[in-house]
Amino acid sequence: MRFAALLTLATTLLTPLTLALPSESSGQLQASPADLSALAAKLKLKVNRKPGKGSTCPETKNPRRKPHSKRLYTDNQITKAFMVGATYAANDRQVGEEGLKFPCGKNLMEFPIQEDNQEFKRGGTDEIPDRVVFEYTKNKKEFIVKYCGVMRHGPGKDFLLCPE
């Protein structure tokens, strides 16, 4: 009997406290930016076209940047930068798409390819003249990429194609 009385008393005292605590309604359960990135990370990366040949970027003397000598990239170096850039993009971590005029497709992205053969991680790209360019499309399950080519920052804001 005492137990029942204590239980009734405890329920009476704690019910107003429990009802006063905030709770989430279904209208408040929206995806945060971190959740959206997690969703993007679940997109399967599908490659429609990989690099197959090396490319040679021409020597440039850009007044806005330091001069860069002619540079040959192997297909392995290009593939490495392409795959890292495509993976970044599939995970919603874009590096660049400066209104690229590249004869490849409509939705284009670029990713730095470094002269020292190291993988670009994060940071400024002003001192990295060369880029791997790829076209992308996506649907609910896949992020689909197609290799387009390599380009170099040229004079002014121009880009120069680096032929295969």
C-alpha positions in Angstrom: 0.0 0.0 0.0 2.8 2.4 0.9 4.5 1.5 -2.4 1.4 2.4 -4.4 1.1 5.7 -2.5 4.8 6.6 -3.2 4.4 5.7 -6.9 1.3 7.9 -7.2 3.1 10.7 -5.5 6.2 10.4 -7.7 4.1 10.3 -10.9 2.2 13.4 -9.7 5.4 15.3 -9.0 7.4 14.2 -12.1 4.7 14.5 -14.8 4.8 18.3 -15.1 8.6 18.2 -15.2 8.6 15.6 -18.0 6.1 17.6 -20.1 8.1 20.8 -19.7 11.2 19.2 -21.3 11.7 20.1 -25.0 11.1 17.4 -27.6 11.5 17.2 -31.3 8.5 17.0 -33.5 8.6 15.5 -36.9 8.6 19.1 -38.3 11.8 19.9 -36.6 13.7 16.8 -37.8 15.4 18.3 -40.8 18.7 17.2 -42.3 21.6 19.4 -41.1 24.4 20.2 -43.6 26.5 17.5 -41.9 23.7 15.0 -42.6 23.4 16.1 -46.2 27.2 15.5 -46.7 26.7 12.1 -45.2 23.9 11.4 -47.7 26.2 12.6 -50.5 28.9 10.3 -49.2 26.6 7.4 -49.8 26.5 8.1 -53.5 28.3 5.4 -55.4 31.1 6.8 -57.6 30.8 5.5 -61.2 33.5 6.3 -63.7 32.4 6.3 -67.3 35.7 7.3 -68.8 39.2 7.3 -67.1 42.3 9.0 -68.5 44.1 6.8 -71.0 47.1 8.8 -72.1 49.5 11.4 -70.7 49.1 15.1 -71.3 51.7 17.9 -71.8 51.0 21.3 -70.4 52.7 24.2 -72.3 55.1 26.7 -70.7 53.3 29.7 -69.4 54.4 33.2 -68.4 51.4 34.6 -66.6 51.9 38.1 -65.2 49.5 37.3 -62.4 51.3 34.1 -61.4 54.8 32.7 -61.4 56.0 31.3 -64.8 55.6 27.5 -65.2 57.7 25.3 -67.5 56.4 22.8 -69.9 55.1 19.7 -67.9 54.4 16.2 -69.0 51.9 14.2 -66.8 51.6 10.4 -67.2 48.2 8.8 -67.4 48.9 7.4 -63.9 49.4 10.9 -62.4 46.3 12.2 -64.2 44.3 9.2 -63.0 45.3 9.7 -59.4 44.2 13.4 -59.4 41.1 12.5 -61.4 40.0 9.8 -58.9 40.7 12.0 -55.9 38.8 14.9 -57.4 35.9 12.7 -58.4 35.7 11.2 -54.8 35.8 14.8 -53.3 32.9 15.8 -55.6 30.9 12.6 -54.9 31.3 13.5 -51.2 30.0 17.1 -51.9 33.4 18.6 -51.4 33.9 20.6 -54.6 37.2 22.2 -55.4 36.6 24.3 -58.5 34.3 25.0 -61.4 35.3 28.5 -62.6 32.9 28.6 -65.6 35.1 26.2 -67.5 35.0 26.3 -71.2 36.2 22.8 -72.0 34.8 20.8 -75.0 33.5 18.0 -72.9 30.1 18.6 -71.4 27.8 20.9 -69.4 28.5 20.1 -65.7 32.2 20.4 -65.3 34.5 20.4 -62.3 38.3 20.7 -61.9 40.8 19.3 -59.5 44.5 20.3 -59.0 47.1 18.1 -60.3 50.4 18.9 -58.6 53.8 19.1 -60.2 55.4 17.2 -57.3 53.0 14.2 -57.8 51.5 14.7 -54.3 47.8 14.4 -53.8 46.1 17.8 -53.3 44.5 17.8 -49.8 43.2 21.3 -49.0 44.2 24.9 -49.2 44.9 27.5 -51.8 45.3 26.5 -55.4 46.9 29.8 -56.7 50.3 28.2 -57.1 49.1 25.0 -58.7 48.6 25.9 -62.4 47.3 22.6 -63.7 43.9 21.0 -63.4 42.2 17.7 -64.3 38.7 18.4 -65.7 35.8 16.1 -65.5 32.1 16.1 -66.3 29.7 14.9 -63.7 26.0 13.9 -63.4 24.3 12.5 -60.4 21.1 10.7 -59.4 19.8 9.4 -56.1 22.3 6.5 -56.0 25.3 7.4 -58.2 27.7 10.2 -58.9 28.8 9.6 -62.5 32.1 11.1 -63.8 33.8 11.3 -67.2 37.4 12.4 -67.6 37.7 15.4 -70.0 41.3 16.4 -70.0 44.0 18.5 -68.4 44.3 22.3 -68.5 46.7 24.9 -67.3 46.1 28.5 -66.1 47.2 30.7 -68.9 47.5 34.4 -69.4 44.9 36.4 -67.4 42.0 34.2 -66.5 42.3 32.0 -69.6 42.9 28.3 -69.5 45.0 26.4 -72.0 44.3 22.8 -72.9 47.1 20.4 -72.3 47.0 18.0 -75.3 47.4 14.2 -75.0 
